[in-house]
Amino acid sequence: MLFRSLADHVVLVDFWTFGCINCQHVQPYVKAWYDRYASAGLVIIGVHTPELSFERDLGNVRDAVSNADIRYPVAFDPAYATWNAYRNGYWPAFFFVDRSGRIRHTHIGEGDYDGSERVIRELLSESS
């Protein structure tokens, strides 16, 4: 499901939508993980999968990304192609992918930020 160029990276796929309050609550943690672990090999890919009609406007998504100061890539998934490929059903949802491209952990919703960060550190400490 991930591009070959991401081989040898740990990837956090973050499904979200900008109008979701729970997604807004997790955003500071995701941004902190990006700042803390990108240089160690963590790649974060936000997947904006809209729930409501105003979230389907790409201009609104771009504004939300800019206003939230999100510095990692955000894919726009209005047809739910990525959402369905991951068999996702929730906002927010985290999929933690190891250096071999396998999904090793998922987390749905808010909370357990320490546990999610522990997963990131463990995956980063593994060799491919």
A tleap script that builds the chain and sets N, CA, C and O, in Angstrom:
source leaprc.protein.ff14SB
mol = sequence {
  NMET LEU PHE ARG SER LEU ALA ASP HIE VAL
  VAL LEU VAL ASP PHE TRP THR PHE GLY CYS
  ILE ASN CYS GLN HIE VAL GLN PRO TYR VAL
  LYS ALA TRP TYR ASP ARG TYR ALA SER ALA
  GLY LEU VAL ILE ILE GLY VAL HIE THR PRO
  GLU LEU SER PHE GLU ARG ASP LEU GLY ASN
  VAL ARG ASP ALA VAL SER ASN ALA ASP ILE
  ARG TYR PRO VAL ALA PHE ASP PRO ALA TYR
  ALA THR TRP ASN ALA TYR ARG ASN GLY TYR
  TRP PRO ALA PHE PHE PHE VAL ASP ARG SER
  GLY ARG ILE ARG HIE THR HIE ILE GLY GLU
  GLY ASP TYR ASP GLY SER GLU ARG VAL ILE
  ARG GLU LEU LEU SER GLU SER CSER
}
set mol.1.N position { 0.800 -1.192 0.000 }
set mol.1.CA position { 0.000 0.000 0.000 }
set mol.1.C position { 0.850 1.266 0.000 }
set mol.1.O position { 0.379 2.333 -0.395 }
set mol.2.N position { 2.085 1.153 0.436 }
set mol.2.CA position { 2.953 2.320 0.482 }
set mol.2.C position { 3.922 2.298 -0.685 }
set mol.2.O position { 4.201 1.243 -1.255 }
set mol.3.N position { 4.428 3.460 -1.031 }
set mol.3.CA position { 5.354 3.584 -2.134 }
set mol.3.C position { 6.708 2.984 -1.782 }
set mol.3.O position { 7.125 2.980 -0.624 }
set mol.4.N position { 7.383 2.476 -2.810 }
set mol.4.CA position { 8.714 1.906 -2.605 }
set mol.4.C position { 9.684 2.942 -2.025 }
set mol.4.O position { 10.615 2.586 -1.304 }
set mol.5.N position { 9.468 4.208 -2.336 }
set mol.5.CA position { 10.379 5.242 -1.830 }
set mol.5.C position { 10.310 5.363 -0.309 }
set mol.5.O position { 11.162 6.010 0.299 }
set mol.6.N position { 9.319 4.754 0.298 }
set mol.6.CA position { 9.206 4.786 1.756 }
set mol.6.C position { 9.839 3.563 2.410 }
set mol.6.O position { 9.813 3.418 3.632 }
set mol.7.N position { 10.401 2.692 1.594 }
set mol.7.CA position { 11.095 1.525 2.158 }
set mol.7.C position { 12.178 2.027 3.096 }
set mol.7.O position { 12.791 3.068 2.862 }
set mol.8.N position { 12.398 1.286 4.139 }
set mol.8.CA position { 13.391 1.617 5.166 }
set mol.8.C position { 12.996 2.813 6.024 }
set mol.8.O position { 13.828 3.372 6.739 }
set mol.9.N position { 11.736 3.200 5.954 }
set mol.9.CA position { 11.214 4.236 6.845 }
set mol.9.C position { 10.098 3.639 7.693 }
set mol.9.O position { 9.423 2.694 7.286 }
set mol.10.N position { 9.924 4.194 8.847 }
set mol.10.CA position { 8.745 3.909 9.656 }
set mol.10.C position { 7.715 4.959 9.257 }
set mol.10.O position { 8.027 6.148 9.190 }
set mol.11.N position { 6.492 4.517 8.993 }
set mol.11.CA position { 5.474 5.421 8.483 }
set mol.11.C position { 4.261 5.411 9.415 }
set mol.11.O position { 3.776 4.358 9.828 }
set mol.12.N position { 3.797 6.598 9.726 }
set mol.12.CA position { 2.529 6.760 10.426 }
set mol.12.C position { 1.540 7.322 9.419 }
set mol.12.O position { 1.702 8.442 8.932 }
set mol.13.N position { 0.515 6.539 9.110 }
set mol.13.CA position { -0.557 6.999 8.243 }
set mol.13.C position { -1.662 7.489 9.171 }
set mol.13.O position { -2.217 6.722 9.958 }
set mol.14.N position { -1.970 8.770 9.068 }
set mol.14.CA position { -2.902 9.438 9.966 }
set mol.14.C position { -4.154 9.839 9.193 }
set mol.14.O position { -4.139 10.800 8.425 }
set mol.15.N position { -5.235 9.096 9.402 }
set mol.15.CA position { -6.515 9.434 8.773 }
set mol.15.C position { -7.214 10.485 9.620 }
set mol.15.O position { -7.381 10.319 10.828 }
set mol.16.N position { -7.616 11.561 8.975 }
set mol.16.CA position { -8.241 12.658 9.686 }
set mol.16.C position { -9.119 13.465 8.742 }
set mol.16.O position { -9.111 13.262 7.528 }
set mol.17.N position { -9.866 14.374 9.323 }
set mol.17.CA position { -10.604 15.369 8.572 }
set mol.17.C position { -10.644 16.635 9.419 }
set mol.17.O position { -10.771 16.555 10.641 }
set mol.18.N position { -10.536 17.795 8.790 }
set mol.18.CA position { -10.290 19.013 9.570 }
set mol.18.C position { -11.462 19.455 10.434 }
set mol.18.O position { -11.260 20.204 11.389 }
set mol.19.N position { -12.673 19.018 10.131 }
set mol.19.CA position { -13.818 19.404 10.939 }
set mol.19.C position { -14.055 18.517 12.146 }
set mol.19.O position { -14.951 18.790 12.945 }
set mol.20.N position { -13.278 17.475 12.293 }
set mol.20.CA position { -13.441 16.500 13.382 }
set mol.20.C position { -12.719 16.993 14.629 }
set mol.20.O position { -11.501 17.175 14.610 }
set mol.21.N position { -13.457 17.208 15.708 }
set mol.21.CA position { -12.846 17.715 16.942 }
set mol.21.C position { -11.834 16.733 17.513 }
set mol.21.O position { -10.811 17.146 18.058 }
set mol.22.N position { -12.107 15.439 17.396 }
set mol.22.CA position { -11.148 14.448 17.884 }
set mol.22.C position { -9.850 14.517 17.083 }
set mol.22.O position { -8.761 14.369 17.638 }
set mol.23.N position { -9.973 14.742 15.785 }
set mol.23.CA position { -8.783 14.892 14.938 }
set mol.23.C position { -7.995 16.133 15.347 }
set mol.23.O position { -6.764 16.119 15.352 }
set mol.24.N position { -8.699 17.191 15.686 }
set mol.24.CA position { -8.034 18.409 16.135 }
set mol.24.C position { -7.303 18.167 17.452 }
set mol.24.O position { -6.227 18.721 17.675 }
set mol.25.N position { -7.872 17.356 18.312 }
set mol.25.CA position { -7.241 17.072 19.605 }
set mol.25.C position { -5.950 16.259 19.458 }
set mol.25.O position { -5.014 16.459 20.232 }
set mol.26.N position { -5.881 15.351 18.485 }
set mol.26.CA position { -4.676 14.527 18.328 }
set mol.26.C position { -3.577 15.241 17.550 }
set mol.26.O position { -2.411 14.854 17.626 }
set mol.27.N position { -3.937 16.268 16.813 }
set mol.27.CA position { -2.983 16.938 15.933 }
set mol.27.C position { -1.707 17.427 16.631 }
set mol.27.O position { -0.625 17.252 16.072 }
set mol.28.N position { -1.782 18.027 17.816 }
set mol.28.CA position { -0.533 18.461 18.458 }
set mol.28.C position { 0.431 17.298 18.729 }
set mol.28.O position { 1.647 17.475 18.663 }
set mol.29.N position { -0.097 16.137 19.027 }
set mol.29.CA position { 0.751 14.972 19.281 }
set mol.29.C position { 1.410 14.502 17.981 }
set mol.29.O position { 2.604 14.200 17.959 }
set mol.30.N position { 0.637 14.442 16.912 }
set mol.30.CA position { 1.179 13.997 15.629 }
set mol.30.C position { 2.269 14.962 15.167 }
set mol.30.O position { 3.327 14.538 14.703 }
set mol.31.N position { 2.009 16.243 15.296 }
set mol.31.CA position { 3.011 17.238 14.897 }
set mol.31.C position { 4.266 17.126 15.760 }
set mol.31.O position { 5.377 17.273 15.251 }
set mol.32.N position { 4.107 16.872 17.043 }
set mol.32.CA position { 5.269 16.709 17.925 }
set mol.32.C position { 6.069 15.470 17.549 }
set mol.32.O position { 7.299 15.500 17.575 }
set mol.33.N position { 5.385 14.376 17.199 }
set mol.33.CA position { 6.099 13.169 16.769 }
set mol.33.C position { 6.881 13.448 15.500 }
set mol.33.O position { 8.017 12.997 15.356 }
set mol.34.N position { 6.281 14.186 14.582 }
set mol.34.CA position { 6.978 14.543 13.352 }
set mol.34.C position { 8.247 15.334 13.685 }
set mol.34.O position { 9.332 15.023 13.194 }
set mol.35.N position { 8.095 16.349 14.515 }
set mol.35.CA position { 9.250 17.182 14.878 }
set mol.35.C position { 10.323 16.370 15.590 }
set mol.35.O position { 11.514 16.587 15.368 }
set mol.36.N position { 9.917 15.452 16.430 }
set mol.36.CA position { 10.851 14.695 17.266 }
set mol.36.C position { 11.537 13.561 16.502 }
set mol.36.O position { 12.713 13.290 16.742 }
set mol.37.N position { 10.827 12.892 15.584 }
set mol.37.CA position { 11.340 11.639 15.021 }
set mol.37.C position { 11.584 11.641 13.509 }
set mol.37.O position { 12.069 10.642 12.978 }
set mol.38.N position { 11.271 12.705 12.813 }
set mol.38.CA position { 11.493 12.719 11.355 }
set mol.38.C position { 12.959 12.491 11.017 }
set mol.38.O position { 13.280 11.768 10.074 }
set mol.39.N position { 13.834 13.099 11.778 }
set mol.39.CA position { 15.263 12.943 11.487 }
set mol.39.C position { 15.756 11.525 11.779 }
set mol.39.O position { 16.827 11.134 11.315 }
set mol.40.N position { 14.978 10.753 12.548 }
set mol.40.CA position { 15.338 9.367 12.860 }
set mol.40.C position { 14.724 8.380 11.863 }
set mol.40.O position { 14.968 7.177 11.955 }
set mol.41.N position { 13.927 8.881 10.912 }
set mol.41.CA position { 13.371 8.002 9.898 }
set mol.41.C position { 11.863 7.851 9.919 }
set mol.41.O position { 11.321 7.034 9.174 }
set mol.42.N position { 11.167 8.622 10.758 }
set mol.42.CA position { 9.708 8.566 10.767 }
set mol.42.C position { 9.159 9.442 9.656 }
set mol.42.O position { 9.549 10.600 9.510 }
set mol.43.N position { 8.249 8.874 8.875 }
set mol.43.CA position { 7.517 9.615 7.861 }
set mol.43.C position { 6.060 9.617 8.295 }
set mol.43.O position { 5.495 8.566 8.597 }
set mol.44.N position { 5.460 10.783 8.326 }
set mol.44.CA position { 4.036 10.877 8.621 }
set mol.44.C position { 3.336 11.314 7.356 }
set mol.44.O position { 3.744 12.264 6.688 }
set mol.45.N position { 2.273 10.599 7.044 }
set mol.45.CA position { 1.430 10.955 5.906 }
set mol.45.C position { 0.020 11.148 6.440 }
set mol.45.O position { -0.614 10.202 6.906 }
set mol.46.N position { -0.454 12.361 6.369 }
set mol.46.CA position { -1.832 12.632 6.722 }
set mol.46.C position { -2.716 12.260 5.547 }
set mol.46.O position { -2.389 12.563 4.400 }
set mol.47.N position { -3.811 11.617 5.821 }
set mol.47.CA position { -4.783 11.291 4.775 }
set mol.47.C position { -6.080 11.978 5.163 }
set mol.47.O position { -6.796 11.528 6.058 }
set mol.48.N position { -6.368 13.067 4.481 }
set mol.48.CA position { -7.583 13.820 4.768 }
set mol.48.C position { -8.734 13.179 3.989 }
set mol.48.O position { -8.843 13.318 2.771 }
set mol.49.N position { -9.576 12.483 4.726 }
set mol.49.CA position { -10.740 11.819 4.137 }
set mol.49.C position { -11.971 12.541 4.668 }
set mol.49.O position { -12.327 12.381 5.836 }
set mol.50.N position { -12.625 13.335 3.823 }
set mol.50.CA position { -13.698 14.197 4.300 }
set mol.50.C position { -14.956 13.427 4.693 }
set mol.50.O position { -15.330 12.431 4.074 }
set mol.51.N position { -15.584 13.927 5.740 }
set mol.51.CA position { -16.858 13.377 6.172 }
set mol.51.C position { -18.006 14.283 5.720 }
set mol.51.O position { -19.042 13.798 5.266 }
set mol.52.N position { -17.818 15.581 5.844 }
set mol.52.CA position { -18.866 16.554 5.558 }
set mol.52.C position { -18.584 17.278 4.240 }
set mol.52.O position { -17.446 17.291 3.770 }
set mol.53.N position { -19.610 17.878 3.648 }
set mol.53.CA position { -19.469 18.479 2.319 }
set mol.53.C position { -18.415 19.580 2.270 }
set mol.53.O position { -17.666 19.652 1.295 }
set mol.54.N position { -18.327 20.444 3.287 }
set mol.54.CA position { -17.347 21.531 3.252 }
set mol.54.C position { -15.917 21.017 3.383 }
set mol.54.O position { -14.972 21.732 3.049 }
set mol.55.N position { -15.745 19.782 3.869 }
set mol.55.CA position { -14.414 19.189 3.975 }
set mol.55.C position { -13.957 18.597 2.639 }
set mol.55.O position { -12.808 18.174 2.507 }
set mol.56.N position { -14.853 18.569 1.655 }
set mol.56.CA position { -14.516 18.047 0.326 }
set mol.56.C position { -13.922 19.112 -0.588 }
set mol.56.O position { -13.474 18.805 -1.693 }
set mol.57.N position { -13.919 20.342 -0.137 }
set mol.57.CA position { -13.368 21.442 -0.917 }
set mol.57.C position { -11.856 21.498 -0.674 }
set mol.57.O position { -11.411 21.738 0.448 }
set mol.58.N position { -11.082 21.276 -1.723 }
set mol.58.CA position { -9.628 21.216 -1.590 }
set mol.58.C position { -9.056 22.526 -1.038 }
set mol.58.O position { -8.078 22.507 -0.291 }
set mol.59.N position { -9.650 23.644 -1.396 }
set mol.59.CA position { -9.199 24.928 -0.858 }
set mol.59.C position { -9.357 24.991 0.650 }
set mol.59.O position { -8.488 25.510 1.351 }
set mol.60.N position { -10.462 24.463 1.148 }
set mol.60.CA position { -10.672 24.420 2.597 }
set mol.60.C position { -9.648 23.520 3.278 }
set mol.60.O position { -9.169 23.824 4.371 }
set mol.61.N position { -9.319 22.411 2.625 }
set mol.61.CA position { -8.320 21.493 3.182 }
set mol.61.C position { -6.966 22.187 3.221 }
set mol.61.O position { -6.263 22.126 4.229 }
set mol.62.N position { -6.601 22.841 2.135 }
set mol.62.CA position { -5.314 23.556 2.108 }
set mol.62.C position { -5.252 24.623 3.194 }
set mol.62.O position { -4.227 24.782 3.858 }
set mol.63.N position { -6.345 25.348 3.371 }
set mol.63.CA position { -6.390 26.369 4.425 }
set mol.63.C position { -6.231 25.729 5.799 }
set mol.63.O position { -5.494 26.242 6.641 }
set mol.64.N position { -6.917 24.614 6.031 }
set mol.64.CA position { -6.845 23.937 7.332 }
set mol.64.C position { -5.429 23.446 7.606 }
set mol.64.O position { -4.940 23.567 8.730 }
set mol.65.N position { -4.769 22.895 6.597 }
set mol.65.CA position { -3.394 22.413 6.757 }
set mol.65.C position { -2.464 23.589 7.071 }
set mol.65.O position { -1.608 23.495 7.950 }
set mol.66.N position { -2.638 24.671 6.360 }
set mol.66.CA position { -1.808 25.854 6.586 }
set mol.66.C position { -2.074 26.456 7.970 }
set mol.66.O position { -1.135 26.767 8.702 }
set mol.67.N position { -3.336 26.619 8.324 }
set mol.67.CA position { -3.690 27.218 9.612 }
set mol.67.C position { -3.217 26.368 10.787 }
set mol.67.O position { -2.887 26.899 11.847 }
set mol.68.N position { -3.184 25.059 10.603 }
set mol.68.CA position { -2.734 24.156 11.670 }
set mol.68.C position { -1.214 23.977 11.656 }
set mol.68.O position { -0.662 23.299 12.523 }
set mol.69.N position { -0.545 24.576 10.685 }
set mol.69.CA position { 0.912 24.473 10.548 }
set mol.69.C position { 1.361 23.015 10.462 }
set mol.69.O position { 2.312 22.603 11.126 }
set mol.70.N position { 0.666 22.253 9.639 }
set mol.70.CA position { 1.040 20.858 9.393 }
set mol.70.C position { 2.133 20.868 8.334 }
set mol.70.O position { 1.934 21.373 7.229 }
set mol.71.N position { 3.293 20.304 8.678 }
set mol.71.CA position { 4.459 20.360 7.798 }
set mol.71.C position { 4.767 19.038 7.117 }
set mol.71.O position { 5.699 18.968 6.315 }
set mol.72.N position { 4.023 18.002 7.407 }
set mol.72.CA position { 4.200 16.723 6.729 }
set mol.72.C position { 3.161 16.633 5.604 }
set mol.72.O position { 2.178 17.374 5.615 }
set mol.73.N position { 3.368 15.744 4.644 }
set mol.73.CA position { 2.450 15.665 3.505 }
set mol.73.C position { 1.053 15.210 3.929 }
set mol.73.O position { 0.886 14.373 4.816 }
set mol.74.N position { 0.069 15.788 3.264 }
set mol.74.CA position { -1.326 15.418 3.492 }
set mol.74.C position { -1.945 15.071 2.141 }
set mol.74.O position { -1.986 15.895 1.228 }
set mol.75.N position { -2.419 13.843 2.036 }
set mol.75.CA position { -3.109 13.392 0.831 }
set mol.75.C position { -4.591 13.729 0.967 }
set mol.75.O position { -5.141 13.709 2.068 }
set mol.76.N position { -5.220 14.034 -0.141 }
set mol.76.CA position { -6.650 14.348 -0.182 }
set mol.76.C position { -7.361 13.109 -0.724 }
set mol.76.O position { -7.087 12.673 -1.842 }
set mol.77.N position { -8.257 12.553 0.052 }
set mol.77.CA position { -8.882 11.259 -0.242 }
set mol.77.C position { -10.415 11.359 -0.305 }
set mol.77.O position { -11.105 10.643 0.420 }
set mol.78.N position { -10.954 12.240 -1.162 }
set mol.78.CA position { -12.406 12.443 -1.168 }
set mol.78.C position { -13.214 11.249 -1.672 }
set mol.78.O position { -14.400 11.134 -1.364 }
set mol.79.N position { -12.591 10.368 -2.436 }
set mol.79.CA position { -13.298 9.178 -2.943 }
set mol.79.C position { -13.106 7.975 -2.015 }
set mol.79.O position { -13.587 6.879 -2.304 }
set mol.80.N position { -12.402 8.184 -0.905 }
set mol.80.CA position { -12.179 7.145 0.104 }
set mol.80.C position { -11.341 5.969 -0.416 }
set mol.80.O position { -11.431 4.869 0.128 }
set mol.81.N position { -10.548 6.179 -1.436 }
set mol.81.CA position { -9.736 5.095 -1.994 }
set mol.81.C position { -8.706 4.597 -0.976 }
set mol.81.O position { -8.582 3.392 -0.760 }
set mol.82.N position { -7.977 5.509 -0.357 }
set mol.82.CA position { -6.980 5.109 0.633 }
set mol.82.C position { -7.668 4.587 1.883 }
set mol.82.O position { -7.266 3.568 2.444 }
set mol.83.N position { -8.687 5.278 2.306 }
set mol.83.CA position { -9.507 4.857 3.455 }
set mol.83.C position { -9.941 3.404 3.290 }
set mol.83.O position { -9.782 2.593 4.203 }
set mol.84.N position { -10.486 3.082 2.128 }
set mol.84.CA position { -10.961 1.713 1.870 }
set mol.84.C position { -9.815 0.723 1.747 }
set mol.84.O position { -9.935 -0.422 2.182 }
set mol.85.N position { -8.707 1.152 1.159 }
set mol.85.CA position { -7.559 0.253 1.023 }
set mol.85.C position { -7.041 -0.181 2.391 }
set mol.85.O position { -6.558 -1.303 2.549 }
set mol.86.N position { -7.140 0.693 3.361 }
set mol.86.CA position { -6.711 0.369 4.725 }
set mol.86.C position { -7.840 -0.237 5.559 }
set mol.86.O position { -7.650 -0.572 6.728 }
set mol.87.N position { -9.005 -0.372 4.951 }
set mol.87.CA position { -10.190 -0.889 5.658 }
set mol.87.C position { -10.454 -0.086 6.932 }
set mol.87.O position { -10.772 -0.632 7.988 }
set mol.88.N position { -10.312 1.198 6.791 }
set mol.88.CA position { -10.508 2.094 7.918 }
set mol.88.C position { -11.987 2.430 8.072 }
set mol.88.O position { -12.762 2.329 7.121 }
set mol.89.N position { -12.362 2.827 9.273 }
set mol.89.CA position { -13.735 3.225 9.523 }
set mol.89.C position { -13.860 4.347 10.529 }
set mol.89.O position { -14.951 4.610 11.035 }
set mol.90.N position { -12.724 5.031 10.834 }
set mol.90.CA position { -12.740 5.973 11.943 }
set mol.90.C position { -11.899 7.208 11.672 }
set mol.90.O position { -10.943 7.176 10.897 }
set mol.91.N position { -12.277 8.299 12.329 }
set mol.91.CA position { -11.483 9.520 12.407 }
set mol.91.C position { -11.257 9.806 13.885 }
set mol.91.O position { -12.218 9.744 14.652 }
set mol.92.N position { -10.103 10.100 14.307 }
set mol.92.CA position { -8.822 9.834 13.658 }
set mol.92.C position { -8.446 8.366 13.797 }
set mol.92.O position { -8.936 7.658 14.677 }
set mol.93.N position { -7.581 7.938 12.925 }
set mol.93.CA position { -7.055 6.573 12.966 }
set mol.93.C position { -5.588 6.612 12.566 }
set mol.93.O position { -5.215 7.255 11.585 }
set mol.94.N position { -4.766 5.918 13.336 }
set mol.94.CA position { -3.336 5.821 13.067 }
set mol.94.C position { -3.002 4.399 12.648 }
set mol.94.O position { -3.427 3.433 13.281 }
set mol.95.N position { -2.237 4.288 11.575 }
set mol.95.CA position { -1.692 3.007 11.133 }
set mol.95.C position { -0.173 3.152 11.162 }
set mol.95.O position { 0.392 3.990 10.458 }
set mol.96.N position { 0.472 2.344 11.968 }
set mol.96.CA position { 1.926 2.385 12.126 }
set mol.96.C position { 2.525 1.287 11.270 }
set mol.96.O position { 2.220 0.109 11.453 }
set mol.97.N position { 3.376 1.676 10.337 }
set mol.97.CA position { 3.936 0.768 9.336 }
set mol.97.C position { 5.436 0.645 9.568 }
set mol.97.O position { 6.136 1.649 9.707 }
set mol.98.N position { 5.925 -0.590 9.610 }
set mol.98.CA position { 7.351 -0.798 9.867 }
set mol.98.C position { 8.180 -0.593 8.603 }
set mol.98.O position { 7.642 -0.306 7.534 }
set mol.99.N position { 9.481 -0.743 8.740 }
set mol.99.CA position { 10.408 -0.496 7.630 }
set mol.99.C position { 10.232 -1.481 6.467 }
set mol.99.O position { 10.698 -1.230 5.355 }
set mol.100.N position { 9.562 -2.588 6.735 }
set mol.100.CA position { 9.298 -3.578 5.686 }
set mol.100.C position { 7.958 -3.346 4.994 }
set mol.100.O position { 7.606 -4.069 4.062 }
set mol.101.N position { 7.218 -2.347 5.445 }
set mol.101.CA position { 5.936 -2.025 4.815 }
set mol.101.C position { 4.745 -2.736 5.424 }
set mol.101.O position { 3.655 -2.716 4.853 }
set mol.102.N position { 4.936 -3.366 6.577 }
set mol.102.CA position { 3.831 -4.074 7.240 }
set mol.102.C position { 3.183 -3.177 8.285 }
set mol.102.O position { 3.866 -2.485 9.041 }
set mol.103.N position { 1.863 -3.201 8.315 }
set mol.103.CA position { 1.145 -2.500 9.380 }
set mol.103.C position { 1.354 -3.297 10.653 }
set mol.103.O position { 0.979 -4.467 10.741 }
set mol.104.N position { 1.955 -2.652 11.632 }
set mol.104.CA position { 2.299 -3.348 12.877 }
set mol.104.C position { 1.413 -2.961 14.041 }
set mol.104.O position { 1.315 -3.690 15.027 }
set mol.105.N position { 0.763 -1.803 13.924 }
set mol.105.CA position { -0.075 -1.348 15.030 }
set mol.105.C position { -1.094 -0.354 14.483 }
set mol.105.O position { -0.816 0.390 13.543 }
set mol.106.N position { -2.257 -0.357 15.080 }
set mol.106.CA position { -3.253 0.657 14.758 }
set mol.106.C position { -3.758 1.262 16.062 }
set mol.106.O position { -3.751 0.621 17.113 }
set mol.107.N position { -4.189 2.491 15.963 }
set mol.107.CA position { -4.834 3.147 17.098 }
set mol.107.C position { -5.984 3.979 16.551 }
set mol.107.O position { -5.823 4.734 15.592 }
set mol.108.N position { -7.133 3.831 17.171 }
set mol.108.CA position { -8.335 4.533 16.753 }
set mol.108.C position { -8.688 5.563 17.822 }
set mol.108.O position { -8.686 5.259 19.015 }
set mol.109.N position { -8.987 6.772 17.389 }
set mol.109.CA position { -9.473 7.793 18.301 }
set mol.109.C position { -8.373 8.496 19.071 }
set mol.109.O position { -7.188 8.389 18.754 }
set mol.110.N position { -8.807 9.219 20.095 }
set mol.110.CA position { -7.890 9.970 20.946 }
set mol.110.C position { -7.277 9.059 22.005 }
set mol.110.O position { -7.714 7.927 22.210 }
set mol.111.N position { -6.252 9.587 22.670 }
set mol.111.CA position { -5.697 8.914 23.834 }
set mol.111.C position { -4.532 7.989 23.541 }
set mol.111.O position { -4.150 7.775 22.391 }
set mol.112.N position { -3.984 7.453 24.606 }
set mol.112.CA position { -2.825 6.558 24.596 }
set mol.112.C position { -1.672 7.124 23.762 }
set mol.112.O position { -1.048 6.411 22.976 }
set mol.113.N position { -1.408 8.395 23.945 }
set mol.113.CA position { -0.329 9.048 23.204 }
set mol.113.C position { 1.035 8.486 23.579 }
set mol.113.O position { 1.910 8.340 22.724 }
set mol.114.N position { 1.214 8.173 24.848 }
set mol.114.CA position { 2.481 7.560 25.270 }
set mol.114.C position { 2.661 6.198 24.608 }
set mol.114.O position { 3.763 5.854 24.180 }
set mol.115.N position { 1.584 5.427 24.524 }
set mol.115.CA position { 1.653 4.116 23.881 }
set mol.115.C position { 1.974 4.237 22.400 }
set mol.115.O position { 2.766 3.457 21.870 }
set mol.116.N position { 1.368 5.206 21.731 }
set mol.116.CA position { 1.656 5.421 20.308 }
set mol.116.C position { 3.095 5.850 20.108 }
set mol.116.O position { 3.757 5.402 19.171 }
set mol.117.N position { 3.580 6.713 20.980 }
set mol.117.CA position { 4.972 7.137 20.856 }
set mol.117.C position { 5.923 5.972 21.129 }
set mol.117.O position { 6.980 5.868 20.507 }
set mol.118.N position { 5.547 5.111 22.049 }
set mol.118.CA position { 6.357 3.916 22.324 }
set mol.118.C position { 6.440 3.044 21.068 }
set mol.118.O position { 7.507 2.520 20.749 }
set mol.119.N position { 5.320 2.885 20.355 }
set mol.119.CA position { 5.315 2.111 19.108 }
set mol.119.C position { 6.275 2.750 18.105 }
set mol.119.O position { 7.059 2.049 17.465 }
set mol.120.N position { 6.219 4.055 17.968 }
set mol.120.CA position { 7.120 4.755 17.040 }
set mol.120.C position { 8.578 4.468 17.399 }
set mol.120.O position { 9.378 4.114 16.533 }
set mol.121.N position { 8.917 4.621 18.665 }
set mol.121.CA position { 10.301 4.382 19.089 }
set mol.121.C position { 10.722 2.937 18.843 }
set mol.121.O position { 11.840 2.681 18.396 }
set mol.122.N position { 9.830 1.995 19.133 }
set mol.122.CA position { 10.161 0.583 18.915 }
set mol.122.C position { 10.387 0.300 17.441 }
set mol.122.O position { 11.354 -0.371 17.081 }
set mol.123.N position { 9.514 0.799 16.588 }
set mol.123.CA position { 9.664 0.555 15.154 }
set mol.123.C position { 10.931 1.203 14.615 }
set mol.123.O position { 11.614 0.631 13.765 }
set mol.124.N position { 11.244 2.396 15.109 }
set mol.124.CA position { 12.460 3.068 14.663 }
set mol.124.C position { 13.719 2.340 15.114 }
set mol.124.O position { 14.752 2.414 14.449 }
set mol.125.N position { 13.641 1.645 16.229 }
set mol.125.CA position { 14.823 0.939 16.749 }
set mol.125.C position { 15.091 -0.383 16.018 }
set mol.125.O position { 16.182 -0.946 16.118 }
set mol.126.N position { 14.091 -0.867 15.289 }
set mol.126.CA position { 14.257 -2.126 14.546 }
set mol.126.C position { 14.982 -1.869 13.236 }
set mol.126.O position { 14.825 -0.813 12.623 }
set mol.127.N position { 15.779 -2.849 12.811 }
set mol.127.CA position { 16.372 -2.756 11.480 }
set mol.127.C position { 15.414 -3.398 10.485 }
set mol.127.O position { 14.530 -4.165 10.866 }
set mol.128.N position { 15.593 -3.083 9.230 }
set mol.128.CA position { 14.663 -3.624 8.208 }
set mol.128.C position { 14.942 -5.064 7.885 }
set mol.128.O position { 14.252 -5.655 7.054 }
savepdb mol mol.pdb
quit
